Amino acid sequence: MSQRTIIHTCLTCFLFSILLISCKSSFDSTEDLMTYYELRGRRKIGSPFSGTVLIAKNDQVVFTGAYGFSNRSLKKPNTLDTRFPVGSVTKQFTAMLVMQMVEQGDLDLDDPIVKHLPYLASTWSEQITLHQLLSHTSGLPHYDGLLGEVINRNAFAKTAYTPKELAVLIDQVELDYPIDTKFHYSSLGYMLLGVILEEVSGQSYSTLLQQNITTPLGLKNTGFASNEFIAAETARGYAFVEDESFMMIFNKLGGDFEKVPFRDQSNKYSTGGIHSTVEDLWVWSKAIRNNILLSKEYTDLMLTPNQSGYCYGWFRNWDELIERNKNVKMYTHGGALFGHRASINLFDDGTTIIYLANTNRIKDQELTHQLYLSTHHLKDTFGIKGYPDRSSMKRFHREGGLTALKRFFHELSERSGYEVLPSENSIVHIMSMYYENGDVKIADSLKQAYFTYYEPTEGSVNALGYQLLEDRCNIALTFFKENTVRFPESPNVWDSYGEGLMSCGEKETAIECHQRAVQLAEKTKDRNLEVFQQNLDRAIQLRAE
């Protein structure tokens, strides 16, 4: 046999073995499932799993496991004692501290922000209440309303802030939505809650956490610590980067782990700065279930769903889990940071699933779902059926089209306990398909629903306009124009409208839009004024050519 034939035969066998492993869909145990995810998680959950897992039924732990490395350079393995930054799982602890002070009479859920932070100057600080901060109905933006608008993303991540400095920085943002009109997830709101806790108590967030939660529960590996502690005593975070070359087939993981930038603890703070272990979070979960830190009355209040099922620091019946298993109910929350992922899930049937990971390409809804199935020895047959294929208009129509879509989300909403709509990306994709297919009447009705029910941000509408610009120029212009009606004082939307008009050959109107963008930017001292001026100059030059 020639060397070339040997190589070809070996390669064929290798590829066949990879195919067999990747097609594996059922496992005999949770240990088998997690061992598979440790090596082949890229295909199913976005990344090979590196971290720890704990699963319990009622008061009995039925599974624990540790996988991967807490420090890949040193080949230091993760163990059940490894501490991980938990990201937005921190919000549960912040909500608990607030509710403890509410129960004690030191805070009231109807208190406006400015009552406790009188140095803030924004109008919204006089109107937004603690309840609205806790339930994400304040209208405050998430990080995107701060980063790039008020401060550079990298500068923010590296900067150390005092709580007051952080509050003053947030005070500069504009609301994304009117107060108390819709659920809009905002980490900035939970930062303000941390500042309020410190102002009212006269103690640091770290001390409050220790005195009121970690010490009473005996949590030895949970806290809010310094940059130095996080760097030395917690699992290092990694980003998994897929190898998209032919050599991927020789890489058993399908890619490589890369170190991620470090983020200062002071700007993770009360919205994402806590570290913990799965075993500590198990103790925490039992305290929630058994009203250990709050009376039943105030625990029930904390766990009462508001808009979109968000309670205070917890989601009730995450729709992406309900979609996969229509028979479950739960309280849940995830956390994501540079290179870390966390998830805690308290199911109504007494199942608790907790995992902490030091890589951040984890599809936590899929991992949680599969862990639940393996724990209860169930087949994956309980999902809500009927979501039509959206890969093409032909397939979409064949599987029931808009009628099937409406039926699917009606059932999902009923089972979740709140209205669930198709994702913004999904409805935009379907709308685009109808435009591309020439079904303008239906597409226009979807467009009206898009603006009515999704209340998209100016950035979302702009992105859609640019997406349509290449093939559907006139339709793209309607989105750019609508954006100027919705956000008439934004120089950016006028600039984008100008670019759209220029691409469609309407040069004179384009120049007028660019001029408007420059005028608004000068008026508001917008940081992108120079860019808007360059775009105006370019438009004038193109008109002359």
Secondary structure, DSSP 8 states (H G I E B T S, - for coil): --HHHHHHHHHHHHHHHHHHHHT----SSHHHHHHHHHHHHHHHHSS---EEEEEEETTEEEEEEEESEEETTTTEE--TT-BEE-GGGHHHHHHHHHHHHHHHTS--TT-BHHHH-TT---SGGGT-BHHHHHTT-S----GGGTBTTTB-HHHHHH----HHHHHHHHTT---SS-TTSS----HHHHHHHHHHHHHHHSS-HHHHHIIIIIHHHT-TT-EE--HHHHHHHB---EEEEE--SGGGGG-TTSEEEEE-----GGGTHHHH-EEE-HHHHHHHHHHHHTTSSS-HHHHHHHT---GGGB-SS-EES-HHHHTT-TT--EEEEEEEETTEEEEEEEETTSEEEEEEESBS---HHHHHHHHHHHHTT--S--S-------SSHHHHHHTTHHHHHHHHHHHHHHHHTS-----HHHHHHHHHHHHHTT-HHHHHHHHHHHHHHS---HHHHHHHHHHHHTT-HHHHHHHHHHHHHHSTT-HHHHHHHHHHHHHTT-HHHHHHHHHHHHHHHHHHT-TTHHHHHHHHHHHHHHHH-
